[in-house]
């Protein structure tokens, strides 16, 4: 398709990131990348227009690599999407629950599907990627091997699904953010908005307490606050924060002004529509 827009993701075809790309950008070309660094580089260089990146999981917590790369990437968050994570147990044609002996998947997926692994007495083998595990099993064409992978992987690699939804917890959900080279802010007054930003507090007593006070006094709901060391120093700390609201709304505008009094810098990473999933939890 001429001039088809491209969205990059980390992982092999069939990964959860690929599923989110298909759901929300069905007319775009989804471009698999080997690493998160490659995803950021693809967007930064113009090879891809956008990136789809997992940032938090309801069981595993934050995706550490992303929080390391995002502040210095020069990219901006323009959207968020939540995906209910589903894993299927799959194997080559001819395999069955009775023939399989090993199960391949990413270490997090294996940890999130302990029950079926234990019940079937399978030996877990760590793969670099959940979809890559499905590809490996398909290439081996061995009835003793299975993988725990997203449903799309079975379709792509021609595997037989032996058991559906084998994850231990049915609330397993990952939040993805869409990154762009351009800062595209959601309009004010047209529905719920999330603002993401980073800041460095001054190395003073109670600086963080004072910096956050403006959000409380102005009634702004802060949904995320995470800290990081800066350049290996124990005295300077950087924070990633997310709040409900738009910077042009009076309450958040006042809170950000107060924040500036106790910080060395504040950088807005994105102002984007809140995914409807937030209203369900």
Secondary structure by P-SEA (a helix, b strand, c coil): ccbbbbbbbccccccaaaaaaaaccccbbbbbbccaaaaaaaaaaccccbbbbbccccccccaaaaaaccccccccccbbbbbcbbbbbcccccccccccccccccaaaaaacaaaaaaabbbbbbcccaaaaaaaaaaaccccbbbbccaaaaaaaccccccccccccccbbbbbbbbbcccccccccccbbbbbbbbbbccccaaaaaaaaaaaaacccccbbbbbbccccccbbbbbbbbccccccaaaaaaaaaaaacccccccccccccccccccc
